[in-house]
Amino acid sequence: MFAKVKSIGLFGMNAYEVGVECSFSRGMSRFDMVGLPDAAVSESRNRVYSAIKNNGFDFPEARMTVNLTPADIRKEGSVYDLPVFIALLLATGQLKADTESCAFIGELSLSGEVRKITGALPMVIKARELGIKQIYLPKENAGESSVVKDIEIYPVTNVIELYAHLIGKKKIEKVDPDTFSEYIEPIDTMLDFADVKGQYQVKRALEIAAAGGHNALMIGPPGSGKSMLAKRLPSILPDMTFQESLEVTKLYSIAGALPENISLIRSRPFRSPHHTISAAALSGGGRIPRPGELSLSHHGVLFLDELPEFPRVSMEAMRQPVEDGVITVSRVSGSLTYPCEVMLVCAMNPCPCGFYGHPTKECTCSKGAPQKYLAKVSGPLLDRLDIHIEVPQVDFQKLSAEEKGESSAEIKKRVNKARAVQTKRFGDTGITCNAKMTPAMTRSICTLGEASKKMLERCFETMGLSARAYDKILRIARTIADLDESETIELQHVTEAVQYRSLDRKFWNN
């Protein structure tokens, strides 16, 4: 006999329909799986066989063949266990049910439990696009899948439960989106800028960075508060749109990093990998690459503490993705592209000992060590960091003051107002903030007066700025003007923007 059920496969962020065909005939008892299965898919035979035997079903003493279509695409993972199980029961006549409009995804244990899989959200989205009316998946994946409308989602705990549902004996309750919590972290539970003593100039720079989506580098001695400031940055970033939340949730679903009982990630990601991280872990790794730290920071913040300590190859791997907003990873199995529109925030000491230029502590490094230490950061990557800001040591008077600084909520109001101006400015161009402007947009939007042009020309010659740095100064000036609710870029906006390039390599070495 023959039976066929539908399932969904996943390659990177792209899901596709998979047909699971099952046929058996007389002959020596054998169970073959074809259709380019990988090792995990091939092992499905043993899991399905045990699940059938351990739940009171019959496994025929015949030649059994399972084909996964399309046969020219390699199938990966254990997601096909459940559809193979259902197809086998249909083919042997042990299950009589109409599954034409259904899809099945899920891993089986030997006892017949349906276990959690990765990438359920993009699979369910694809199922809806294919016109599938019902999808059966592990109960642990029901939360993330509940954000997809116009498709019935059935959370399955074990195969006996599913069998009873399909024959109409005992129905499984469909997923109710209201029963799953959304990951919305209230601003009052986040780390707050009000806790930061002093550092007014640095907080101003980070406000500008948040308002325009600019990358930033903080440089200062140990204990000056660089990490403390970076960790509070998400509290002033604009709220994500539903589409942005969906994109981030899909990436976390594919990576298997989605928190439990979460249907939709609503807070902007903040990722802070250790400096020993490899280039593959940053960009995405595996035989079929999963999202790396760059992609898991999509629409959020990627914080690199102790930047010069990162391997050179890891830093170089970030150059193009940070600028393009996407990263393409190539392996033998194919090339995959993941989004990575991140706000890159870095921190470093001014020298190996950390006290170069400190007002009270003497630097113990050899002559030329600060320049060599900064040279560990490649010039092109440094050029892509829009804002360079020094973080000085906070004095005792400011640390002991009881008065709190400005709260994140107040700063966020100004950031949201500036972002609203940018959203209106760029319309449907796909550009979301000033930092993402194309060179052509920069020239047309960031026009300068004569006095501003002359001042910027002097800075360009003195500091040895690159063409990229010139564009970034214009974009930062545009963001400062937006925060000031100014339609035109004034001289003071350009002057402040130039200050944030004071650590440009040529200037530093001079």
Secondary structure, 3 states (H helix, E strand, C coil): CEEEEEEEEEECCEEEEEEEEEEEECCCCEEEEECCECHHHHCHHHHHHHHHHHCCCCCCCCEEEEEEECCCCCECCCCCHHHHHHHHHHHCCCCCCCCCCEEECCEECCCCEEECCCCHHHHHHHHHHCCCCEEEEEHHHHHHHCCCCCCEEEEECEHHHHHHHHCCCCCCCCCCHHHCEEECCCHHHCCCHHHCCCCHHHHHHHHHHHHHCCCEEEECCCCCCHHHHHHCHHHHCCCCCHHHHHHHHHHHHHHCCCCCCEEEECCCCEECCCCCCCHHHHHEECCCCEECHHHHCCCCEEEECCHHHCCHHHHHHHHHHHHHCEEEEEECCEEEEEECCCEEEEEECCCCCCCCCCCCCCCCCCCCHHHHHHHCCCHHHHHCCCEEEECCCCCHHHHHCCCCCCCHHHHHHHHHHHHHHHHHHHCCCCCCCHHHCCHHHHHHHCCCCHHHHHHHHHHHHHHCCCHHHHHHHHHHHHHHHHHCCCCCCCHHHHHHHHHCCCCCHHHHHC
